[in-house]
Amino acid sequence: MTRTLYLAWRYLVYHRIKTAILVTSIALIAYLPVGLRVLVAQSAAELTARASETPLLVGARGSPLELVLNSLYFDADPPEPMPYAEFDRLVASGLAEPIPLHVRFRSRRYPIVGTSLEYFDFRGLSFARGRPFAVLGECVVGAGVASALELAPGDTVISSPESVFDLAGVYPLKIAVTGILEPRHSPDDDAIFVDLKTAWIIEGLGHGHQDLAAPEAESAVLAREGRRITANASVVQYNEITPDNIDSFHFHGDLSRHPVTALIAAPPDSKSGVLLMGRYAGSDEPAQIVRPREVMDELLQTILTVQSYVVAAMLIVAAATLATAALVFMLSLRLRRREIETMEKIGGSRLGVASLLAAEVVVVIALAAGLAGSLTLLTARYGSLLIRNLVLS
């Protein structure tokens, strides 16, 4: 038997190109359905882990999936904003501790998340260097952002305008980095966190400008009526908040009407959560409340349905590929007829020749199984890392 396997191996090595094609084809047939299932299972675990950590999410009426993806993964288009008054409503209810989120702007490709300091405790985020933001114009960056942009406390990042033609006159804001977060292998690694009011300044709802009462600002004054000063278009607006100009920054209008994209609601117990959901059940409610885990489960059900169709298509391709491999072996036997006759003439029995040919098939299948197994192990080991990179990119 050893001699038979040795002869089969030497034949396959001699025809290495044909052997490599057969091994690769059969290995991929075996690997793709299994590898897909492993990736889907790991994707489900990655997606549901963060959703499971977030009990409830409040946002404007619209797509629950868009709300969850934007608020948890900072990856979807921003949902319709809702007024900050919803935050006060949640506080007044006493049923949950709200954490505001304003996820609309970016610095390069990294999302700028307007929130409060409670967010870091809620997510269990700790600081590798520096400190949390304390005043307007400060930010904390995730480990991925710090590594990619080579940032350290004391550096700055600049918000990106939403469009090249910004008719509203909202200028990019230079934001000081005060802290770097420890890596958590989550969307927080690739985010920039600022105070909610800083996010409103980026949106143009608050601004700072030169003191119009000062003599050097006389050229920017259009009219004076008592203590009321009307400025012209030449007034200098600051695009960086510094200790010297921070006192000039202010907001116009009622702050309760300023926008947030979502509120994370953390009820102390399940009963409070049910009562809170009941308060948003009315059809006339302008806001909605969702359980992120349920929304992600619905998404995963869709993914699993698609996976079933993909696996079915793979099985059809696998059958076609196996038929092609069988045809290759059969044609190989025709081409090797004289070789088989020679082996019989030098004393090889029909059983011995058949064993040699069967050994070649067994070796090819064994090599293919080993390759498929190795690919599956690599997928199980590094699939989650690949998924994180895809999700965070």
C-alpha positions as a printed NumPy array, in Angstrom:
array([[  0.   ,   0.   ,   0.   ],
       [  2.89 ,   2.334,   0.784],
       [  4.406,   1.719,  -2.651],
       [  1.062,   2.436,  -4.296],
       [  0.709,   5.75 ,  -2.459],
       [  4.313,   6.628,  -3.311],
       [  3.758,   6.02 ,  -7.033],
       [  0.491,   8.011,  -6.898],
       [  2.265,  10.863,  -5.143],
       [  5.127,  10.911,  -7.661],
       [  2.632,  11.032, -10.544],
       [  0.759,  13.957,  -8.971],
       [  3.989,  15.823,  -8.283],
       [  5.108,  15.341, -11.889],
       [  1.774,  16.759, -13.122],
       [  1.802,  19.485, -10.491],
       [ -0.202,  22.087, -12.422],
       [ -3.116,  19.744, -13.043],
       [ -2.909,  18.561,  -9.43 ],
       [ -2.894,  22.123,  -8.074],
       [ -5.958,  23.049, -10.114],
       [ -7.885,  19.974,  -8.934],
       [ -6.894,  20.425,  -5.283],
       [ -7.771,  24.128,  -5.279],
       [-11.131,  23.561,  -6.986],
       [-12.223,  20.797,  -4.634],
       [-10.922,  22.682,  -1.572],
       [-12.92 ,  25.785,  -2.474],
       [-16.035,  23.666,  -2.987],
       [-15.701,  22.333,   0.536],
       [-14.555,  25.603,   2.128],
       [-16.955,  28.225,   0.779],
       [-20.212,  26.997,   2.406],
       [-18.448,  26.26 ,   5.713],
       [-16.433,  29.489,   5.649],
       [-19.555,  31.49 ,   4.865],
       [-21.361,  29.998,   7.853],
       [-18.398,  30.788,  10.117],
       [-18.27 ,  34.395,   8.905],
       [-22.032,  34.856,   9.281],
       [-21.929,  33.443,  12.819],
       [-19.059,  35.756,  13.766],
       [-20.778,  38.715,  12.104],
       [-23.918,  37.998,  14.105],
       [-21.905,  37.88 ,  17.324],
       [-20.108,  41.164,  16.522],
       [-23.3  ,  42.992,  15.568],
       [-25.475,  41.753,  18.413],
       [-22.834,  42.278,  21.131],
       [-22.986,  46.079,  20.903],
       [-26.751,  46.058,  20.393],
       [-27.204,  43.87 ,  23.478],
       [-25.237,  46.399,  25.551],
       [-27.698,  49.163,  24.585],
       [-31.087,  48.601,  26.265],
       [-33.206,  51.247,  24.506],
       [-32.721,  53.897,  21.87 ],
       [-34.936,  56.941,  21.32 ],
       [-34.993,  58.778,  18.002],
       [-37.223,  60.591,  15.564],
       [-39.867,  58.608,  13.686],
       [-38.352,  56.812,  10.738],
       [-36.311,  53.707,   9.982],
       [-35.369,  51.857,  13.191],
       [-32.464,  50.185,  11.395],
       [-31.046,  53.522,  10.236],
       [-31.377,  54.849,  13.78 ],
       [-29.546,  51.858,  15.285],
       [-26.753,  51.758,  12.704],
       [-26.094,  55.486,  13.035],
       [-26.251,  55.551,  16.846],
       [-24.376,  52.319,  17.627],
       [-21.987,  51.949,  14.7  ],
       [-21.784,  55.57 ,  13.453],
       [-22.016,  54.124,   9.96 ],
       [-25.374,  55.027,   8.37 ],
       [-26.76 ,  58.306,   7.117],
       [-27.946,  60.454,  10.033],
       [-31.637,  59.98 ,  10.835],
       [-34.029,  62.867,  11.158],
       [-33.038,  64.922,  14.224],
       [-35.287,  65.406,  17.207],
       [-35.277,  68.29 ,  19.701],
       [-33.132,  68.149,  22.808],
       [-36.388,  68.536,  24.757],
       [-36.728,  64.732,  24.51 ],
       [-33.695,  64.499,  26.788],
       [-35.467,  66.606,  29.426],
       [-38.584,  64.492,  28.958],
       [-36.663,  61.304,  29.726],
       [-35.028,  62.874,  32.764],
       [-38.403,  64.055,  34.055],
       [-39.925,  60.584,  33.606],
       [-37.401,  59.075,  36.038],
       [-37.606,  55.789,  34.098],
       [-34.168,  55.898,  32.455],
       [-30.859,  57.729,  32.432],
       [-30.543,  59.333,  28.977],
       [-27.296,  59.845,  27.077],
       [-27.537,  62.225,  24.094],
       [-25.98 ,  61.482,  20.713],
       [-25.39 ,  63.828,  17.803],
       [-23.825,  61.824,  14.963],
       [-23.824,  63.898,  11.793],
       [-20.399,  65.371,  11.061],
       [-17.001,  63.883,  10.295],
       [-13.343,  64.729,  10.384],
       [-11.98 ,  63.18 ,   7.21 ],
       [-13.681,  59.785,   7.272],
       [-14.049,  59.545,  11.045],
       [-17.412,  60.327,  12.681],
       [-17.662,  63.151,  15.2  ],
       [-19.953,  62.016,  18.017],
       [-21.515,  64.715,  20.15 ],
       [-22.387,  63.251,  23.542],
       [-21.83 ,  63.615,  27.286],
       [-19.221,  62.228,  29.662],
       [-21.712,  59.565,  30.795],
       [-21.18 ,  57.837,  27.445],
       [-17.654,  56.755,  28.426],
       [-18.899,  55.102,  31.611],
       [-21.8  ,  53.486,  29.763],
       [-19.502,  51.898,  27.175],
       [-16.754,  51.102,  29.686],
       [-14.204,  53.259,  27.865],
       [-10.961,  54.123,  29.613],
       [ -8.177,  56.527,  28.742],
       [ -4.77 ,  55.448,  27.501],
       [ -3.498,  59.029,  27.614],
       [ -4.866,  62.431,  28.485],
       [ -8.234,  63.341,  29.97 ],
       [-11.905,  63.728,  28.962],
       [-13.125,  66.868,  27.219],
       [-14.041,  69.596,  29.683],
       [-14.967,  72.73 ,  27.725],
       [-16.148,  73.719,  24.263],
       [-13.801,  72.872,  21.424],
       [-12.188,  69.811,  23.024],
       [-12.42 ,  66.205,  21.916],
       [-11.439,  62.66 ,  22.819],
       [-10.385,  60.313,  20.01 ],
       [-10.538,  56.542,  19.75 ],
       [ -7.44 ,  54.37 ,  19.498],
       [ -7.952,  53.743,  15.775],
       [ -8.188,  57.457,  14.969],
       [ -5.14 ,  58.249,  17.083],
       [ -3.103,  55.536,  15.359],
       [ -4.187,  56.426,  11.821],
       [ -3.732,  60.19 ,  12.203],
       [ -0.797,  59.955,  14.637],
       [ -2.588,  62.07 ,  17.23 ],
       [ -1.622,  62.801,  20.828],
       [ -3.091,  65.038,  23.516],
       [ -2.419,  68.63 ,  22.482],
       [ -2.919,  68.007,  18.749],
       [ -5.977,  69.172,  16.819],
       [ -8.493,  67.764,  14.341],
       [-10.674,  69.752,  11.951],
       [-14.298,  68.986,  11.167],
       [-15.109,  68.402,   7.516],
       [-17.824,  70.478,   5.809],
       [-20.861,  68.505,   4.689],
       [-20.558,  69.921,   1.165],
       [-18.127,  72.011,  -0.829],
       [-20.767,  74.679,  -1.385],
       [-21.707,  75.55 ,   2.181],
       [-24.225,  78.34 ,   1.69 ],
       [-24.999,  78.497,   5.406],
       [-21.513,  79.741,   6.105],
       [-20.697,  77.014,   8.634],
       [-16.912,  76.919,   8.831],
       [-14.852,  73.842,   9.76 ],
       [-14.018,  73.879,  13.452],
       [-10.535,  73.153,  14.767],
       [-10.919,  70.913,  17.822],
       [ -8.238,  70.276,  20.443],
       [ -7.465,  66.658,  21.356],
       [ -7.406,  66.157,  25.131],
       [ -7.425,  62.364,  25.433],
       [ -6.831,  59.035,  23.658],
       [ -9.043,  56.05 ,  24.478],
       [ -7.852,  52.514,  25.093],
       [ -8.592,  50.179,  22.138],
       [-11.86 ,  48.294,  22.524],
       [-12.207,  46.683,  19.063],
       [-15.516,  48.467,  18.587],
       [-16.814,  51.424,  16.527],
       [-15.656,  53.664,  19.385],
       [-12.061,  53.08 ,  18.279],
       [-12.681,  54.996,  15.055],
       [-14.735,  57.873,  16.457],
       [-14.052,  61.39 ,  17.688],
       [-16.064,  62.372,  20.765],
       [-16.994,  65.953,  21.577],
       [-19.38 ,  67.679,  23.935],
       [-22.908,  68.044,  22.577],
       [-22.601,  71.832,  22.467],
       [-19.403,  71.54 ,  20.433],
       [-21.359,  69.473,  17.905],
       [-23.969,  72.24 ,  17.775],
       [-21.226,  74.78 ,  17.097],
       [-19.995,  72.619,  14.201],
       [-23.573,  72.658,  12.884],
       [-23.607,  76.452,  13.057],
       [-26.136,  76.728,  15.878],
       [-23.595,  78.46 ,  18.072],
       [-20.674,  80.692,  17.239],
       [-18.144,  83.105,  18.613],
       [-17.071,  86.396,  17.074],
       [-15.103,  89.489,  17.876],
       [-16.448,  91.831,  20.51 ],
       [-18.548,  94.348,  18.557],
       [-18.427,  96.806,  21.444],
       [-14.658,  97.026,  21.163],
       [-13.235, 100.018,  19.216],
       [-11.288,  97.754,  16.815],
       [-14.573,  96.154,  15.666],
       [-16.093,  99.463,  14.517],
       [-15.689,  98.546,  10.833],
       [-17.865,  95.437,  11.367],
       [-20.79 ,  97.399,  12.909],
       [-23.715,  98.099,  10.621],
       [-25.932,  99.936,  13.105],
       [-26.153, 100.775,  16.815],
       [-29.458, 101.212,  18.662],
       [-28.738, 101.635,  22.335],
       [-27.251,  98.369,  23.561],
       [-28.327,  96.556,  20.381],
       [-25.561,  96.22 ,  17.791],
       [-26.125,  94.98 ,  14.25 ],
       [-23.051,  93.566,  12.529],
       [-22.302,  93.495,   8.822],
       [-20.844,  90.628,   6.803],
       [-17.27 ,  91.59 ,   7.633],
       [-17.535,  90.529,  11.281],
       [-14.814,  88.007,  12.124],
       [-16.135,  84.604,  13.202],
       [-13.795,  82.272,  15.052],
       [-13.27 ,  78.724,  13.787],
       [-11.209,  77.679,  16.779],
       [-12.198,  77.839,  20.431],
       [ -9.358,  79.075,  22.612],
       [ -9.14 ,  80.33 ,  26.219],
       [ -9.055,  83.87 ,  24.796],
       [-12.284,  83.656,  22.773],
       [-14.3  ,  80.945,  24.515],
       [-16.384,  83.546,  26.351],
       [-17.598,  84.952,  23.029],
       [-19.225,  81.674,  21.968],
       [-22.968,  81.604,  22.442],
       [-26.112,  79.984,  21.087],
       [-29.168,  81.617,  19.578],
       [-32.678,  80.389,  20.291],
       [-34.022,  77.856,  22.758],
       [-31.5  ,  75.093,  23.492],
       [-34.344,  72.613,  23.998],
       [-35.065,  72.904,  20.272],
       [-31.521,  72.153,  19.204],
       [-31.091,  68.752,  17.529],
       [-29.902,  65.37 ,  18.686],
       [-29.94 ,  62.305,  16.469],
       [-30.659,  59.814,  19.273],
       [-30.833,  59.221,  22.994],
       [-29.497,  56.093,  24.677],
       [-31.958,  55.207,  27.436],
       [-30.691,  52.987,  30.249],
       [-33.589,  52.016,  32.552],
       [-32.69 ,  50.699,  36.021],
       [-34.869,  47.59 ,  35.595],
       [-37.069,  45.816,  33.055],
       [-40.272,  47.25 ,  34.503],
       [-39.065,  50.807,  33.938],
       [-38.085,  49.861,  30.398],
       [-41.562,  48.505,  29.631],
       [-43.23 ,  51.601,  31.106],
       [-40.946,  53.84 ,  29.078],
       [-41.706,  51.994,  25.849],
       [-45.401,  52.404,  26.574],
       [-45.008,  56.175,  26.661],
       [-43.751,  56.164,  23.075],
       [-46.356,  53.71 ,  21.761],
       [-48.854,  56.339,  20.606],
       [-49.173,  56.953,  16.871],
       [-49.113,  60.713,  17.473],
       [-45.681,  60.515,  19.131],
       [-43.041,  62.401,  17.107],
       [-40.318,  60.135,  18.553],
       [-39.893,  56.375,  18.592],
       [-38.208,  54.007,  21.008],
       [-36.569,  50.769,  19.87 ],
       [-34.683,  47.849,  21.329],
       [-31.442,  47.702,  19.304],
       [-31.079,  43.931,  19.846],
       [-34.488,  43.268,  18.253],
       [-33.665,  45.529,  15.295],
       [-30.34 ,  43.774,  14.701],
       [-31.996,  40.348,  15.04 ],
       [-34.386,  41.302,  12.235],
       [-31.427,  42.366,  10.107],
       [-29.648,  39.081,  10.832],
       [-32.747,  37.112,   9.848],
       [-32.58 ,  38.804,   6.467],
       [-28.877,  38.025,   6.2  ],
       [-29.499,  34.363,   7.086],
       [-32.219,  34.138,   4.446],
       [-29.838,  35.516,   1.843],
       [-27.176,  33.109,   3.111],
       [-29.466,  30.142,   2.427],
       [-29.836,  31.204,  -1.205],
       [-26.1  ,  31.758,  -1.515],
       [-25.327,  28.314,  -0.062],
       [-27.853,  26.726,  -2.439],
       [-26.144,  28.446,  -5.371],
       [-22.76 ,  27.264,  -4.063],
       [-23.998,  23.671,  -3.915],
       [-25.085,  23.872,  -7.537],
       [-21.68 ,  25.235,  -8.515],
       [-20.057,  22.533,  -6.371],
       [-21.953,  19.799,  -8.195],
       [-20.861,  21.253, -11.534],
       [-17.259,  21.498, -10.345],
       [-17.217,  17.923,  -9.044],
       [-18.652,  16.714, -12.346],
       [-15.879,  18.592, -14.133],
       [-13.266,  17.036, -11.823],
       [-14.691,  13.567, -12.53 ],
       [-14.515,  14.307, -16.254],
       [-10.861,  15.33 , -15.859],
       [-10.064,  12.002, -14.177],
       [-11.908,  10.052, -16.871],
       [-10.13 ,  11.879, -19.693],
       [ -6.853,  11.346, -17.852],
       [ -7.508,   7.599, -17.92 ],
       [ -7.996,   7.726, -21.694],
       [ -4.78 ,   9.64 , -22.166],
       [ -2.955,   7.177, -19.909],
       [ -4.184,   4.028, -21.711],
       [ -0.734,   3.158, -23.049],
       [  0.763,   3.787, -19.602],
       [ -1.779,   1.411, -18.029],
       [ -1.06 ,  -1.229, -20.676],
       [  2.668,  -0.943, -19.969],
       [  2.082,  -1.455, -16.216],
       [  0.054,  -4.602, -16.99 ],
       [  2.766,  -5.946, -19.321],
       [  5.489,  -5.592, -16.686],
       [  3.463,  -7.648, -14.231],
       [  1.001,  -5.25 , -12.661],
       [ -2.365,  -6.805, -11.876],
       [ -5.644,  -5.139, -12.774],
       [ -6.336,  -4.695,  -9.045],
       [ -2.913,  -3.101,  -8.501],
       [ -3.38 ,  -0.691, -11.394],
       [ -6.879,   0.207, -10.174],
       [ -5.491,   0.733,  -6.662],
       [ -2.848,   3.101,  -8.038],
       [ -5.43 ,   5.156,  -9.906],
       [ -7.73 ,   5.217,  -6.871],
       [ -4.801,   6.291,  -4.672],
       [ -4.252,   9.303,  -6.903],
       [ -7.881,  10.366,  -6.379],
       [ -7.596,   9.799,  -2.621],
       [ -4.432,  11.902,  -2.373],
       [ -6.046,  14.754,  -4.318],
       [ -9.121,  14.67 ,  -2.058],
       [ -6.96 ,  14.483,   1.079],
       [ -4.903,  17.489,  -0.02 ],
       [ -8.079,  19.398,  -0.848],
       [ -9.592,  18.538,   2.551],
       [ -6.445,  19.712,   4.305],
       [ -6.466,  22.997,   2.393],
       [-10.181,  23.526,   3.096],
       [ -9.645,  22.772,   6.772],
       [ -6.754,  25.227,   6.984],
       [ -8.827,  27.97 ,   5.338],
       [-11.688,  27.277,   7.753],
       [ -9.362,  27.51 ,  10.773],
       [ -7.93 ,  30.796,   9.471],
       [-11.451,  32.122,   8.996],
       [-12.462,  31.112,  12.515],
       [ -9.315,  32.699,  13.962],
       [ -9.13 ,  35.928,  11.985],
       [-12.685,  36.303,  10.694],
       [-13.75 ,  38.506,  13.601],
       [-10.776,  40.814,  12.972],
       [-11.746,  41.056,   9.303],
       [-15.346,  41.83 ,  10.25 ],
       [-14.251,  44.59 ,  12.64 ],
       [-12.111,  46.167,   9.948],
       [-14.983,  46.024,   7.472],
       [-17.463,  47.448,   9.95 ],
       [-15.168,  50.207,  11.125],
       [-13.839,  51.173,   7.741]])
